[in-house]
């Protein structure tokens, strides 16, 4: 769904180096193991929202908005030693948005699901009883 490059494009290599290397060996090296762990955790969280709604996406088919939200979640996981207010706010916004998508998948697909036409209920009133009916 998202890649390390998506994270770098979104937040910049300087920030990604800083949050993936607790003890940087080199100033410009991103620890790919740490990055992939955060991405994996974020994708798992996103999938946990989408699966109940019957939605699944691969990296090449995920809508841009879904990738943006997954990046915000992965970034949150990278800040496990002290989340900044903006990182936390973006994580909260992403999870609230995913919760809305879970309830209304058309937000992501653009397809409104209409109930089948054979679900129409017909109401037929009972005849009014009279004293002369036997």
PEKA-V980836 format. One record per residue. N is the residue number from 1. RES is the residue in one letter. PHI is phi in radians with two decimals (none if undefined). PSI is psi in whole degrees, 0 to 359 (none if undefined). Layout:
BEGIN
N & RES & PHI & PSI
N & RES & PHI & PSI
END
This chain:
BEGIN
1 & X & none & 313
2 & X & -2.31 & 159
3 & X & -2.16 & 171
4 & X & -1.04 & 322
5 & X & -1.14 & 324
6 & X & -1.03 & 318
7 & X & -1.14 & 318
8 & X & -1.15 & 316
9 & X & -1.07 & 323
10 & X & -1.38 & 318
11 & X & -2.06 & 352
12 & X & 1.58 & 147
13 & X & -1.20 & 328
14 & X & -1.08 & 314
15 & X & -1.15 & 319
16 & X & -1.17 & 326
17 & X & -1.12 & 315
18 & X & -1.10 & 323
19 & X & -1.59 & 345
20 & X & -1.69 & 340
21 & X & -1.97 & 101
22 & X & -1.21 & 325
23 & X & -2.24 & 81
24 & X & -0.97 & 127
25 & X & -1.39 & 323
26 & X & -2.35 & 147
27 & X & -1.13 & 338
28 & X & -2.06 & 23
29 & X & -1.87 & 126
30 & X & -1.57 & 130
31 & X & -1.35 & 104
32 & X & -1.16 & 331
33 & X & -1.14 & 315
34 & X & -1.15 & 317
35 & X & -1.08 & 314
36 & X & -1.16 & 327
37 & X & -1.13 & 316
38 & X & -1.15 & 319
39 & X & -1.12 & 316
40 & X & -1.06 & 317
41 & X & -1.11 & 318
42 & X & -1.14 & 316
43 & X & -1.10 & 320
44 & X & -1.06 & 319
45 & X & -1.16 & 316
46 & X & -1.06 & 314
47 & X & -1.06 & 324
48 & X & -1.12 & 336
49 & X & -1.48 & 321
50 & X & -1.40 & 324
51 & X & -1.01 & 315
52 & X & -1.07 & 336
53 & X & -1.56 & 2
54 & X & 1.34 & 22
55 & X & -1.89 & 136
56 & X & -2.50 & 140
57 & X & -2.40 & 147
58 & X & -1.74 & 170
59 & X & -0.97 & 319
60 & X & -1.46 & 349
61 & X & -1.96 & 354
62 & X & -1.20 & 133
63 & X & -1.07 & 152
64 & X & -0.98 & 317
65 & X & -1.08 & 325
66 & X & -1.19 & 320
67 & X & -1.11 & 320
68 & X & -1.08 & 316
69 & X & -1.18 & 321
70 & X & -1.12 & 323
71 & X & -1.12 & 318
72 & X & -1.08 & 322
73 & X & -1.23 & 317
74 & X & -1.08 & 319
75 & X & -1.04 & 318
76 & X & -1.01 & 316
77 & X & -1.16 & 331
78 & X & -1.24 & 337
79 & X & -1.66 & 38
80 & X & -1.14 & 345
81 & X & -1.77 & 19
82 & X & 2.54 & 90
83 & X & -1.36 & 134
84 & X & -1.40 & 158
85 & X & -1.00 & 321
86 & X & -1.21 & 321
87 & X & -1.13 & 318
88 & X & -1.16 & 318
89 & X & -1.10 & 319
90 & X & -1.21 & 324
91 & X & -1.10 & 312
92 & X & -1.06 & 318
93 & X & -1.11 & 320
94 & X & -1.13 & 316
95 & X & -1.24 & 325
96 & X & -1.14 & 319
97 & X & -1.12 & 316
98 & X & -1.11 & 325
99 & X & -1.12 & 321
100 & X & -1.17 & 320
101 & X & -1.10 & 320
102 & X & -1.02 & 321
103 & X & -1.41 & 333
104 & X & -2.42 & 81
105 & X & -1.01 & 341
106 & X & -1.11 & 341
107 & X & -1.05 & 329
108 & X & -1.75 & 323
109 & X & -1.58 & 334
110 & X & 1.39 & 359
111 & X & -1.82 & 119
112 & X & -1.50 & 127
113 & X & -1.52 & 120
114 & X & -1.77 & 144
115 & X & -1.13 & 150
116 & X & -1.05 & 149
117 & X & -1.20 & 339
118 & X & -1.42 & 8
119 & X & -1.59 & 11
120 & X & -1.20 & 136
121 & X & -1.85 & 129
122 & X & -1.81 & 133
123 & X & -1.88 & 123
124 & X & -2.02 & 118
125 & X & -1.23 & 149
126 & X & -1.28 & 148
127 & X & -1.17 & 147
128 & X & -1.27 & 126
129 & X & -1.24 & 146
130 & X & -2.18 & 164
131 & X & -1.27 & 340
132 & X & -1.61 & 353
133 & X & -1.44 & 135
134 & X & -2.06 & none
END
